[in-house]
Amino acid sequence: MENKSRRKFIQNSLTAAAAITIGAPLLKSQSLFASENMADGFQFTQVKLPYSYAALEPSIDSLTMEIHYSKHHTAYIKSVNDTIVAEKISFNNEKDFFANVSKLSAKARNNGGGAYNHNFFWESMAPGVNKAPKGKLNRSIEASFGSLDKFKEAFTSAATTRFGSGWAWLIAVDGKLKITSTPNQDNPLMDDVADKGTPLLALDVWEHAYYLKYQNKRGDYITNFWNVVNWNKVAERFSK
Ligand code: MN
């Protein structure tokens, strides 16, 4: 090889090597972007807790609230969002996600339910400022269940008899109130649950929701839940 063509060859080789070196990190960062940071549709977000960890004491103790919100709930949010990316799940919103949940993996279903249900649960409670439902909600509760006390009895029964882990719900179906319960992290927005409807009030009856304070006494936890129900929020959901 003449000196001139050798120089040319080296120059070409260097250019090619540089292109590969530049190309490699680009491809790597593109694939990282696609696999770790990007989803076509919506992702779940964790609501800001609308009160302090200690705000619902003594009905719900501060340590339970902190672990429940910052560990359990945060893990559901992260897992469902990782799953949305890994399984290329693309929906516009939570409602569509749950309306198609029977087509999704168990991982997407369980963590999606956990993400949504806890957001809903935190906002179902508030430090004891509104102890009873008013207006249209109160009239509907009386019409459907006889009285507020009878409603509480029926809801408590649903929450107490839910075997293992799950949730008790008050839902609206075609404007009518109904009490139901779901296993695991299922919820009434899911397309394949027995009782579908618009969630109005939820109670988490997983042991992690009460065991530190109440141990095996789920009944006492449910009794004290009534002290912190945010009836204004329930009424707002019912009015939509
Ligand atoms: Mn929980």
Residues whose N, C-alpha, C, O or C-beta is under 5 A from the ligand:
A	BS01	MN	D204 W206 A209
